[in-house]
Amino acid sequence: MTLEDLGKKLHEMYFESDEGESVAMIHLFGVKYAKEIANLGVSKIDIAKAAGINESYGTEISKGVKLARYVRVK
């Protein structure tokens, strides 16, 4: 998976989320794609930029990646 692929997935999850759920979708993205993010070795800020969202959301992506060790997607 490329940076562009991850950016597209995050863009979709963020902009297609229900009202008030956008940050939760960023966390979910981090959980779902933690392995791909780690394998790619790019910064979370770069992923946020590729998704067309504020780069400060890189922190929220990191939280999701960390949560991936403890949770699973239903």
C-alpha positions as CSV (number, residue, x, y, z in Angstrom):
1,M,0.0,0.0,0.0
2,T,1.3,3.4,-0.9
3,L,1.1,6.8,0.8
4,E,-1.5,7.8,-1.8
5,D,-3.6,4.7,-1.0
6,L,-3.5,5.4,2.7
7,G,-4.4,9.0,2.1
8,K,-7.4,8.0,-0.1
9,K,-8.7,5.6,2.5
10,L,-8.4,8.2,5.3
11,H,-10.0,10.8,3.1
12,E,-13.0,8.6,2.5
13,M,-13.3,7.6,6.2
14,Y,-13.0,11.2,7.3
15,F,-15.3,12.9,4.8
16,E,-17.9,10.2,4.7
17,S,-18.3,9.9,8.5
18,D,-21.4,10.8,10.3
19,E,-21.6,14.3,11.9
20,G,-19.4,14.3,15.1
21,E,-17.6,11.1,14.2
22,S,-14.7,12.3,12.1
23,V,-12.1,12.1,14.8
24,A,-13.3,8.6,15.7
25,M,-12.9,7.6,12.1
26,I,-9.3,8.8,12.2
27,H,-8.7,6.6,15.2
28,L,-10.4,3.7,13.4
29,F,-8.2,4.3,10.4
30,G,-5.2,4.0,12.6
31,V,-6.5,0.7,14.0
32,K,-7.4,-0.8,10.7
33,Y,-4.3,0.2,8.8
34,A,-1.7,0.0,11.6
35,K,0.4,-2.7,9.9
36,E,0.3,-0.9,6.5
37,I,1.3,2.4,8.2
38,A,4.2,0.7,10.0
39,N,5.4,-1.2,6.8
40,L,5.3,2.0,4.8
41,G,7.4,3.9,7.3
42,V,6.0,7.3,6.6
43,S,5.0,9.9,9.1
44,K,1.4,10.2,10.3
45,I,1.6,13.9,9.3
46,D,2.3,12.9,5.7
47,I,-0.7,10.6,5.8
48,A,-2.9,13.4,7.0
49,K,-1.6,15.7,4.3
50,A,-2.2,13.0,1.7
51,A,-5.8,12.7,2.9
52,G,-6.4,16.4,2.6
53,I,-7.0,16.9,6.3
54,N,-5.2,19.1,8.8
55,E,-1.7,17.8,9.5
56,S,-2.4,18.1,13.3
57,Y,-4.6,15.0,12.8
58,G,-1.3,13.0,12.6
59,T,-1.5,12.8,16.4
60,E,-4.9,11.2,16.1
61,I,-3.6,8.7,13.6
62,S,-0.9,7.8,16.0
63,K,-3.4,7.2,18.7
64,G,-5.3,4.7,16.5
65,V,-2.1,2.9,15.6
66,K,-1.2,2.5,19.3
67,L,-4.8,1.3,20.0
68,A,-4.4,-1.4,17.3
69,R,-2.3,-3.4,19.8
70,Y,-5.3,-3.7,22.1
71,V,-8.5,-3.5,20.1
72,R,-10.1,-5.1,17.0
73,V,-12.6,-3.8,14.5
74,K,-16.0,-5.3,14.7
